[in-house]
Amino acid sequence: MQESHLILWGGIFSVIGLTFFIYGKNKKKDLLFYTGVSLFIYPYFISNVLAMILVGMLLVSFPYFYKVFTQK
């Protein structure tokens, strides 16, 4: 059962990564581009569902928090 959850969550975060990737590429925003690439790649290396969800949520929220904390 865990295998199907891994595939599901990996697919969800890969689709989110695809949107980050395309938007970052079109707007020439490197942070979003590389976040999208990392969202594509990381599901291949994590085999625990909870860890996959936590890392995915961290990666998805990273550009927002980076922008908030680096503003002057």
MARZA-101431 format. One record per atom (N, C-alpha, C): chain; residue number from 0; atom name; x, y, z. Coordinates in Angstrom, 3 decimals, always signed. Example, Ala and Ser with C-alpha at 12.3 -4.5 7.8 and 13.67 -1.06 7.14 Angstrom:
<recs>
A, 0, N, +13.190, -5.690, +7.800
A, 0, CA, +12.300, -4.500, +7.800
A, 0, C, +13.200, -3.300, +7.800
A, 1, N, +12.850, -2.250, +7.080
A, 1, CA, +13.670, -1.060, +7.140
A, 1, C, +12.900, +0.030, +7.870
</recs>
This chain:
<recs>
A, 0, N, +0.818, -1.195, +0.000
A, 0, CA, +0.000, +0.000, +0.000
A, 0, C, +0.863, +1.260, +0.000
A, 1, N, +1.999, +1.191, +0.671
A, 1, CA, +2.866, +2.361, +0.736
A, 1, C, +3.423, +2.713, -0.645
A, 2, N, +3.627, +1.724, -1.483
A, 2, CA, +4.151, +1.958, -2.829
A, 2, C, +3.215, +2.862, -3.629
A, 3, N, +1.912, +2.628, -3.526
A, 3, CA, +0.966, +3.455, -4.278
A, 3, C, +0.933, +4.882, -3.747
A, 4, N, +1.119, +5.040, -2.445
A, 4, CA, +1.163, +6.383, -1.873
A, 4, C, +2.422, +7.122, -2.318
A, 5, N, +3.532, +6.407, -2.425
A, 5, CA, +4.765, +7.026, -2.912
A, 5, C, +4.605, +7.522, -4.339
A, 6, N, +3.967, +6.717, -5.171
A, 6, CA, +3.744, +7.109, -6.559
A, 6, C, +2.799, +8.307, -6.632
A, 7, N, +1.750, +8.288, -5.826
A, 7, CA, +0.791, +9.391, -5.812
A, 7, C, +1.450, +10.701, -5.396
A, 8, N, +2.133, +10.701, -4.256
A, 8, CA, +2.761, +11.928, -3.769
A, 8, C, +3.914, +12.365, -4.662
A, 9, N, +4.647, +11.417, -5.193
A, 9, CA, +5.703, +11.775, -6.142
A, 9, C, +5.134, +12.444, -7.379
A, 10, N, +4.005, +11.965, -7.847
A, 10, CA, +3.345, +12.581, -9.001
A, 10, C, +2.824, +13.968, -8.696
A, 11, N, +2.240, +14.133, -7.523
A, 11, CA, +1.710, +15.449, -7.135
A, 11, C, +2.839, +16.474, -7.070
A, 12, N, +3.916, +16.131, -6.389
A, 12, CA, +5.015, +17.091, -6.261
A, 12, C, +5.759, +17.280, -7.577
A, 13, N, +5.754, +16.286, -8.441
A, 13, CA, +6.365, +16.466, -9.760
A, 13, C, +5.558, +17.431, -10.618
A, 14, N, +4.242, +17.372, -10.525
A, 14, CA, +3.399, +18.319, -11.273
A, 14, C, +3.594, +19.739, -10.743
A, 15, N, +3.677, +19.879, -9.435
A, 15, CA, +3.965, +21.197, -8.850
A, 15, C, +5.339, +21.672, -9.305
A, 16, N, +6.305, +20.767, -9.335
A, 16, CA, +7.637, +21.103, -9.816
A, 16, C, +7.635, +21.512, -11.280
A, 17, N, +6.787, +20.882, -12.080
A, 17, CA, +6.678, +21.247, -13.487
A, 17, C, +6.186, +22.684, -13.635
A, 18, N, +5.214, +23.070, -12.823
A, 18, CA, +4.722, +24.452, -12.898
A, 18, C, +5.799, +25.440, -12.449
A, 19, N, +6.525, +25.114, -11.376
A, 19, CA, +7.627, +25.976, -10.938
A, 19, C, +8.678, +26.087, -12.041
A, 20, N, +9.008, +24.959, -12.655
A, 20, CA, +10.024, +24.908, -13.698
A, 20, C, +9.637, +25.770, -14.894
A, 21, N, +8.433, +25.605, -15.385
A, 21, CA, +7.985, +26.360, -16.559
A, 21, C, +7.895, +27.849, -16.243
A, 22, N, +7.324, +28.193, -15.105
A, 22, CA, +7.203, +29.601, -14.734
A, 22, C, +8.580, +30.232, -14.536
A, 23, N, +9.467, +29.529, -13.867
A, 23, CA, +10.815, +30.048, -13.654
A, 23, C, +11.592, +30.202, -14.949
A, 24, N, +11.382, +29.284, -15.870
A, 24, CA, +12.069, +29.365, -17.157
A, 24, C, +11.535, +30.533, -17.980
A, 25, N, +10.222, +30.709, -18.006
A, 25, CA, +9.633, +31.781, -18.803
A, 25, C, +9.934, +33.161, -18.233
A, 26, N, +9.923, +33.299, -16.927
A, 26, CA, +10.160, +34.597, -16.288
A, 26, C, +11.622, +34.828, -15.934
A, 27, N, +12.471, +33.853, -16.245
A, 27, CA, +13.905, +33.913, -15.945
A, 27, C, +14.164, +34.154, -14.455
A, 28, N, +13.470, +33.369, -13.646
A, 28, CA, +13.651, +33.410, -12.192
A, 28, C, +14.334, +32.114, -11.774
A, 29, N, +15.609, +32.232, -11.457
A, 29, CA, +16.422, +31.049, -11.178
A, 29, C, +15.940, +30.265, -9.963
A, 30, N, +15.495, +30.963, -8.928
A, 30, CA, +15.053, +30.270, -7.716
A, 30, C, +13.892, +29.325, -8.017
A, 31, N, +12.901, +29.802, -8.761
A, 31, CA, +11.766, +28.945, -9.097
A, 31, C, +12.170, +27.836, -10.064
A, 32, N, +13.054, +28.146, -10.982
A, 32, CA, +13.532, +27.140, -11.929
A, 32, C, +14.204, +25.969, -11.202
A, 33, N, +15.137, +26.287, -10.307
A, 33, CA, +15.863, +25.224, -9.606
A, 33, C, +15.002, +24.529, -8.544
A, 34, N, +14.034, +25.234, -7.987
A, 34, CA, +13.095, +24.575, -7.079
A, 34, C, +12.259, +23.556, -7.847
A, 35, N, +11.834, +23.918, -9.053
A, 35, CA, +11.092, +22.985, -9.894
A, 35, C, +11.901, +21.751, -10.247
A, 36, N, +13.159, +21.945, -10.574
A, 36, CA, +14.037, +20.808, -10.890
A, 36, C, +14.200, +19.905, -9.674
A, 37, N, +14.375, +20.514, -8.512
A, 37, CA, +14.541, +19.696, -7.302
A, 37, C, +13.256, +18.951, -6.954
A, 38, N, +12.099, +19.548, -7.258
A, 38, CA, +10.838, +18.841, -7.016
A, 38, C, +10.666, +17.665, -7.974
A, 39, N, +11.259, +17.737, -9.155
A, 39, CA, +11.256, +16.588, -10.070
A, 39, C, +12.093, +15.444, -9.521
A, 40, N, +13.256, +15.785, -8.986
A, 40, CA, +14.284, +14.789, -8.688
A, 40, C, +14.115, +14.115, -7.333
A, 41, N, +13.716, +14.846, -6.313
A, 41, CA, +13.781, +14.291, -4.959
A, 41, C, +12.907, +13.056, -4.719
A, 42, N, +11.758, +12.865, -5.389
A, 42, CA, +10.988, +11.636, -5.100
A, 42, C, +11.720, +10.334, -5.424
A, 43, N, +12.729, +10.391, -6.283
A, 43, CA, +13.481, +9.188, -6.619
A, 43, C, +14.389, +8.728, -5.481
A, 44, N, +14.677, +9.609, -4.530
A, 44, CA, +15.627, +9.293, -3.473
A, 44, C, +14.995, +9.070, -2.107
A, 45, N, +13.707, +9.292, -1.979
A, 45, CA, +13.043, +9.155, -0.681
A, 45, C, +12.033, +8.012, -0.772
A, 46, N, +12.107, +7.078, +0.172
A, 46, CA, +11.235, +5.909, +0.122
A, 46, C, +10.232, +5.864, +1.268
A, 47, N, +10.140, +6.925, +2.037
A, 47, CA, +9.178, +7.002, +3.133
A, 47, C, +8.138, +8.064, +2.777
A, 48, N, +6.858, +7.731, +2.920
A, 48, CA, +5.784, +8.624, +2.512
A, 48, C, +5.802, +9.915, +3.326
A, 49, N, +5.931, +9.805, +4.623
A, 49, CA, +5.921, +10.989, +5.479
A, 49, C, +7.104, +11.909, +5.162
A, 50, N, +8.271, +11.331, +4.975
A, 50, CA, +9.445, +12.128, +4.625
A, 50, C, +9.259, +12.791, +3.267
A, 51, N, +8.643, +12.083, +2.323
A, 51, CA, +8.415, +12.655, +1.006
A, 51, C, +7.474, +13.854, +1.083
A, 52, N, +6.424, +13.729, +1.880
A, 52, CA, +5.473, +14.836, +2.023
A, 52, C, +6.145, +16.029, +2.694
A, 53, N, +6.910, +15.782, +3.753
A, 53, CA, +7.566, +16.876, +4.466
A, 53, C, +8.601, +17.588, +3.598
A, 54, N, +9.417, +16.839, +2.899
A, 54, CA, +10.422, +17.450, +2.029
A, 54, C, +9.740, +18.200, +0.890
A, 55, N, +8.692, +17.631, +0.337
A, 55, CA, +7.963, +18.303, -0.737
A, 55, C, +7.336, +19.604, -0.283
A, 56, N, +6.745, +19.607, +0.900
A, 56, CA, +6.155, +20.834, +1.418
A, 56, C, +7.235, +21.870, +1.710
A, 57, N, +8.371, +21.424, +2.186
A, 57, CA, +9.484, +22.337, +2.437
A, 57, C, +9.974, +22.962, +1.130
A, 58, N, +10.132, +22.153, +0.093
A, 58, CA, +10.594, +22.669, -1.191
A, 58, C, +9.571, +23.606, -1.831
A, 59, N, +8.295, +23.285, -1.715
A, 59, CA, +7.258, +24.135, -2.302
A, 59, C, +7.212, +25.489, -1.600
A, 60, N, +7.390, +25.497, -0.286
A, 60, CA, +7.302, +26.748, +0.457
A, 60, C, +8.615, +27.529, +0.481
A, 61, N, +9.714, +26.929, +0.060
A, 61, CA, +11.019, +27.582, +0.122
A, 61, C, +11.069, +28.918, -0.630
A, 62, N, +10.577, +29.019, -1.881
A, 62, CA, +10.660, +30.316, -2.571
A, 62, C, +9.910, +31.429, -1.841
A, 63, N, +8.788, +31.118, -1.243
A, 63, CA, +8.032, +32.129, -0.498
A, 63, C, +8.828, +32.635, +0.700
A, 64, N, +9.329, +31.726, +1.512
A, 64, CA, +10.066, +32.132, +2.701
A, 64, C, +11.392, +32.801, +2.349
A, 65, N, +12.016, +32.378, +1.269
A, 65, CA, +13.242, +33.039, +0.819
A, 65, C, +12.954, +34.493, +0.468
A, 66, N, +11.842, +34.714, -0.243
A, 66, CA, +11.474, +36.078, -0.610
A, 66, C, +11.130, +36.911, +0.604
A, 67, N, +10.401, +36.348, +1.560
A, 67, CA, +9.997, +37.090, +2.758
A, 67, C, +11.203, +37.470, +3.602
A, 68, N, +12.112, +36.544, +3.811
A, 68, CA, +13.232, +36.798, +4.716
A, 68, C, +14.387, +37.570, +4.077
A, 69, N, +14.410, +37.677, +2.750
A, 69, CA, +15.499, +38.412, +2.123
A, 69, C, +15.098, +39.810, +1.684
A, 70, N, +13.841, +40.184, +1.887
A, 70, CA, +13.429, +41.561, +1.565
A, 70, C, +14.013, +42.529, +2.568
A, 71, N, +14.286, +43.710, +2.103
A, 71, CA, +14.869, +44.725, +2.987
A, 71, C, +13.805, +45.534, +3.664
</recs>
